[in-house]
Amino acid sequence: MPTEIVLRPGETYALPLQGRGSSGYTWSYTVSGDRNAVEVRIEGLSEPPRLSDDRPAAGSVQEQLVVTAVSPGKVNIELAQRRSWEKDKPPLAALILVVRVQ
């Protein structure tokens, strides 16, 4: 998984994130630096798994972080996967992605 990427305005980068929503974990992010340099969102990659009778199956939807470059600058995107009710525990997974827009 990269820790730094370089984009030009108008380019988009997608980083796959392991989904664990069925266990209560969600991804969140914070952006620091030149915040107007990028647009950031987290989105699901697929529908939840289903059984043959169309009931939901156990499992989590894979997610991705989508970064779109808007204007020159540098940002740090801090990602954390945690349960919302476990505020005092460290995240299950964490990553800092540095984005340079040139």
Backbone as CSV, one residue per row, in Angstrom:
resi,resn,N_x,N_y,N_z,CA_x,CA_y,CA_z,C_x,C_y,C_z
1,MET,0.853,-1.172,0.000,0.000,0.000,0.000,0.901,1.237,0.000
2,PRO,0.684,2.150,-0.934,1.547,3.338,-0.980,1.299,4.258,0.207
3,THR,2.309,5.001,0.574,2.154,5.995,1.638,2.235,7.401,1.080
4,GLU,2.620,7.525,-0.196,2.677,8.844,-0.840,2.340,8.688,-2.313
5,ILE,1.509,9.623,-2.809,1.161,9.624,-4.233,1.263,11.046,-4.766
6,VAL,1.445,11.152,-6.068,1.497,12.446,-6.744,0.418,12.442,-7.817
7,LEU,-0.422,13.476,-7.808,-1.504,13.611,-8.780,-1.435,14.970,-9.450
8,ARG,-2.090,15.071,-10.590,-2.281,16.361,-11.265,-3.745,16.747,-11.104
9,PRO,-4.063,18.039,-11.110,-5.468,18.438,-10.987,-6.349,17.693,-11.991
10,GLY,-7.453,17.176,-11.486,-8.389,16.414,-12.304,-8.192,14.910,-12.212
11,GLU,-7.023,14.448,-11.759,-6.778,13.014,-11.633,-7.411,12.475,-10.354
12,THR,-7.763,11.187,-10.396,-8.374,10.522,-9.253,-7.562,9.277,-8.915
13,TYR,-7.443,9.005,-7.625,-6.745,7.824,-7.137,-7.673,7.086,-6.178
14,ALA,-7.752,5.761,-6.325,-8.584,4.936,-5.437,-7.691,3.958,-4.676
15,LEU,-7.835,3.939,-3.362,-7.068,3.052,-2.494,-8.022,2.046,-1.862
16,PRO,-7.902,0.744,-2.181,-8.794,-0.254,-1.575,-8.597,-0.329,-0.061
17,LEU,-9.700,-0.479,0.655,-9.685,-0.596,2.116,-10.429,-1.862,2.510
18,GLN,-9.868,-2.628,3.401,-10.504,-3.856,3.873,-11.749,-3.510,4.692
19,GLY,-12.900,-3.959,4.249,-14.136,-3.708,4.977,-14.325,-4.696,6.121
20,ARG,-14.762,-4.189,7.255,-15.083,-5.043,8.407,-16.354,-4.516,9.100
21,GLY,-17.250,-4.022,8.287,-18.485,-3.451,8.819,-19.340,-4.449,9.569
22,SER,-19.291,-5.723,9.178,-20.105,-6.726,9.873,-19.613,-6.948,11.296
23,SER,-18.391,-6.508,11.596,-17.848,-6.589,12.961,-17.935,-5.250,13.678
24,GLY,-18.557,-4.269,13.033,-18.738,-2.965,13.665,-17.655,-1.949,13.354
25,TYR,-16.688,-2.302,12.513,-15.597,-1.376,12.196,-15.937,-0.536,10.968
26,THR,-15.640,0.737,11.041,-15.810,1.637,9.903,-14.530,2.444,9.711
27,TRP,-14.309,2.857,8.485,-13.169,3.709,8.166,-13.571,5.164,8.314
28,SER,-12.659,5.970,8.826,-12.850,7.422,8.875,-11.537,8.065,8.469
29,TYR,-11.592,9.339,8.141,-10.372,10.026,7.730,-10.391,11.471,8.189
30,THR,-9.199,12.025,8.313,-9.026,13.455,8.545,-8.007,13.941,7.525
31,VAL,-8.193,15.159,7.077,-7.300,15.761,6.084,-6.639,16.968,6.718
32,SER,-5.312,17.037,6.614,-4.582,18.210,7.098,-3.680,18.715,5.973
33,GLY,-3.322,19.981,6.054,-2.506,20.594,5.001,-3.373,21.479,4.125
34,ASP,-3.066,21.505,2.832,-3.809,22.335,1.868,-5.126,21.644,1.510
35,ARG,-6.102,21.749,2.385,-7.357,20.995,2.254,-8.086,21.234,0.936
36,ASN,-7.896,22.397,0.333,-8.565,22.689,-0.936,-7.890,22.012,-2.123
37,ALA,-6.777,21.322,-1.893,-6.050,20.670,-2.977,-6.717,19.375,-3.439
38,VAL,-7.541,18.774,-2.576,-8.146,17.474,-2.901,-9.595,17.405,-2.433
39,GLU,-10.319,16.491,-3.042,-11.635,16.072,-2.557,-11.482,14.615,-2.153
40,VAL,-12.030,14.243,-0.991,-11.831,12.903,-0.446,-13.179,12.309,-0.056
41,ARG,-13.329,11.006,-0.317,-14.533,10.301,0.136,-14.199,8.819,0.294
42,ILE,-15.008,8.134,1.086,-14.917,6.682,1.226,-16.214,6.110,0.670
43,GLU,-16.078,5.092,-0.177,-17.273,4.495,-0.774,-17.156,2.979,-0.788
44,GLY,-18.309,2.316,-0.823,-18.345,0.863,-0.912,-18.007,0.408,-2.322
45,LEU,-17.354,-0.740,-2.432,-16.980,-1.281,-3.742,-17.988,-2.285,-4.273
46,SER,-18.839,-2.800,-3.411,-19.760,-3.848,-3.848,-20.983,-3.856,-2.942
47,GLU,-21.944,-4.629,-3.358,-23.124,-4.857,-2.528,-22.775,-5.911,-1.476
48,PRO,-23.443,-5.877,-0.321,-23.199,-6.931,0.663,-23.510,-8.310,0.067
49,PRO,-22.803,-9.356,0.488,-23.084,-10.696,-0.033,-24.509,-11.130,0.297
50,ARG,-25.099,-11.950,-0.599,-26.467,-12.413,-0.404,-26.507,-13.932,-0.556
51,LEU,-27.455,-14.548,0.141,-27.672,-15.983,0.028,-28.535,-16.278,-1.192
52,SER,-28.688,-17.552,-1.533,-29.457,-17.929,-2.725,-30.920,-17.499,-2.639
53,ASP,-31.458,-17.362,-1.412,-32.850,-16.912,-1.271,-32.926,-15.391,-1.104
54,ASP,-31.841,-14.697,-1.433,-31.733,-13.237,-1.452,-31.659,-12.595,-0.068
55,ARG,-31.486,-13.403,0.976,-31.246,-12.834,2.303,-29.800,-12.382,2.399
56,PRO,-29.518,-11.363,3.219,-28.120,-10.947,3.385,-27.300,-12.058,4.039
57,ALA,-26.109,-12.266,3.532,-25.186,-13.250,4.115,-24.229,-12.522,5.047
58,ALA,-23.556,-13.289,5.875,-22.529,-12.693,6.729,-21.382,-12.228,5.845
59,GLY,-20.794,-11.138,6.219,-19.665,-10.623,5.443,-19.709,-9.117,5.383
60,SER,-18.614,-8.553,4.953,-18.491,-7.100,4.899,-18.263,-6.635,3.471
61,VAL,-18.695,-5.440,3.191,-18.481,-4.814,1.900,-17.088,-4.191,1.876
62,GLN,-16.361,-4.449,0.803,-15.068,-3.807,0.643,-15.286,-2.325,0.349
63,GLU,-14.356,-1.501,0.808,-14.473,-0.063,0.626,-13.238,0.476,-0.080
64,GLN,-13.299,1.736,-0.475,-12.132,2.388,-1.038,-12.135,3.861,-0.677
65,LEU,-10.938,4.381,-0.513,-10.732,5.813,-0.346,-10.546,6.376,-1.741
66,VAL,-11.303,7.398,-2.090,-11.192,8.027,-3.405,-10.701,9.452,-3.203
67,VAL,-9.569,9.772,-3.836,-8.960,11.097,-3.736,-8.949,11.710,-5.130
68,THR,-9.541,12.888,-5.259,-9.523,13.612,-6.524,-8.721,14.887,-6.331
69,ALA,-7.717,15.079,-7.190,-6.873,16.273,-7.127,-7.637,17.465,-7.697
70,VAL,-7.592,18.580,-6.974,-8.310,19.782,-7.389,-7.345,20.897,-7.779
71,SER,-6.392,21.186,-6.902,-5.441,22.275,-7.160,-4.101,21.941,-6.492
72,PRO,-3.000,22.587,-6.929,-1.688,22.271,-6.363,-1.650,22.441,-4.842
73,GLY,-0.934,21.522,-4.199,-0.778,21.562,-2.754,-0.392,20.194,-2.230
74,LYS,-0.272,20.106,-0.920,0.092,18.849,-0.265,-0.826,18.627,0.926
75,VAL,-1.336,17.411,1.047,-2.190,17.057,2.186,-1.742,15.733,2.780
76,ASN,-2.046,15.554,4.053,-1.920,14.271,4.731,-3.333,13.785,5.005
77,ILE,-3.620,12.560,4.588,-4.914,11.947,4.875,-4.658,10.836,5.882
78,GLU,-5.202,11.003,7.076,-5.042,10.002,8.127,-6.284,9.127,8.161
79,LEU,-6.091,7.838,7.921,-7.186,6.875,7.908,-7.133,6.018,9.168
80,ALA,-8.305,5.720,9.703,-8.388,4.845,10.876,-9.631,3.972,10.747
81,GLN,-9.480,2.700,11.077,-10.605,1.769,11.079,-10.868,1.386,12.531
82,ARG,-12.039,1.775,13.015,-12.348,1.506,14.424,-13.856,1.373,14.608
83,ARG,-14.197,0.910,15.795,-15.601,0.845,16.196,-15.949,2.161,16.871
84,SER,-17.101,2.714,16.544,-17.492,4.037,17.055,-17.624,4.054,18.576
85,TRP,-17.960,2.933,19.180,-18.152,2.899,20.634,-16.855,2.602,21.396
86,GLU,-15.761,2.346,20.691,-14.486,2.061,21.341,-13.527,3.244,21.180
87,LYS,-13.938,4.380,21.691,-13.184,5.622,21.508,-11.816,5.613,22.197
88,ASP,-11.663,4.838,23.263,-10.397,4.819,23.997,-9.433,3.738,23.523
89,LYS,-9.837,2.955,22.532,-8.978,1.897,22.010,-8.278,2.374,20.738
90,PRO,-7.081,1.866,20.488,-6.412,2.211,19.233,-7.180,1.603,18.055
91,PRO,-7.045,2.181,16.866,-7.760,1.627,15.711,-7.259,0.236,15.352
92,LEU,-8.124,-0.534,14.728,-7.757,-1.853,14.237,-6.707,-1.725,13.125
93,ALA,-6.875,-0.701,12.287,-5.930,-0.436,11.206,-5.813,1.081,11.050
94,ALA,-4.635,1.527,10.639,-4.403,2.967,10.447,-3.388,3.155,9.341
95,LEU,-3.476,4.297,8.668,-2.582,4.607,7.565,-2.559,6.110,7.370
96,ILE,-1.395,6.637,7.041,-1.288,8.038,6.629,-0.869,8.054,5.171
97,LEU,-1.675,8.685,4.343,-1.395,8.827,2.923,-1.061,10.282,2.637
98,VAL,0.132,10.532,2.107,0.542,11.872,1.709,0.203,12.047,0.238
99,VAL,-0.513,13.134,-0.078,-0.909,13.397,-1.459,-0.314,14.742,-1.868
100,ARG,0.442,14.703,-2.951,0.997,15.928,-3.534,0.273,16.168,-4.862
101,VAL,-0.287,17.348,-4.991,-0.938,17.726,-6.251,-0.041,18.754,-6.917
102,GLN,0.394,18.434,-8.152,1.329,19.317,-8.867,0.681,19.938,-10.080
